[in-house]
Amino acid sequence: MQKYVEIEVKGKTLRGFIHEPENGWNKLVAMFHGFTGHKNENAYMFRTLSRELEKRGVASVRFDFSGSGDSDGEFSEMTYFTELEEAVDIMKWAKTLKEDIELIGLGFSLGGAVLAQASLRVKELLKQIILISPAGSIKNSFRNLCEKKPKVGEDFVDMGGYLMSTAVLSTIQDFDLYQNLENFDKPVFIIHGEADQAVPVEYGKRYSEIYPKADMVIIPEAPHGYSTIEMREELYEHIIRNILREEGDQ
């Protein structure tokens, strides 16, 4: 059963959906979308995954970060750290939905990099995390955008119709996305596309080398968006199998 949900974080309402299996559940996956993404994700990745999980007795929740999708705020206000704070609050909220929830974090692209750091702040709430094509060098990506896209005043650029603040770069300038990840001692499952040009597979490999309890799967020939039905099905299969195995259901 799919239901509309909303929470408030720092004065902004975040809007999303929760999928709850009708026969009850104790496993819940909190999903975090990528840069310019939303709660459905590209080609309905998150919506489809939520439905597949629901069929197998696993609940899920997927919100738009502020400034994206249907949530409050403007895209020009987002930074890595606004999403980090929101991810932390979403997971805290999710853990309160019922007793004995086994909470799993799942993040795609920038959402994966956000989840990686957010999970350090709420480690005690989590059973495991899943990183799909996690971003690893967003400073370079944001720098290229800020330098190459048309300027809008002093503090913004026109990123293909998205008004993006240069603060996305200045606020992340001295921050290492990989810092302290070795302190996360819960299971981590990493999936990456072999042909990913937006976030090369080497970034996923680095995550897998840092985490003490990491497993990694590389999907052959897959680009960043896993842009064929066959690749999507393989992606979902890996995620579902991992979740059910970690939960002892297989």
Beta strands, then each sheet from edge to edge (+ up, - down):
strand 1: 2-9
strand 2: 12-19
strand 3: 27-32
strand 4: 59-63
strand 5: 102-108
strand 6: 126-132
strand 7: 151-152
strand 8: 156-159
strand 9: 162-165
strand 10: 188-193
strand 11: 214-219
sheet 1: 1+ 2- 4+ 3+ 5+ 6+ 10+ 11+
sheet 2: 7+ 8- 9+
end
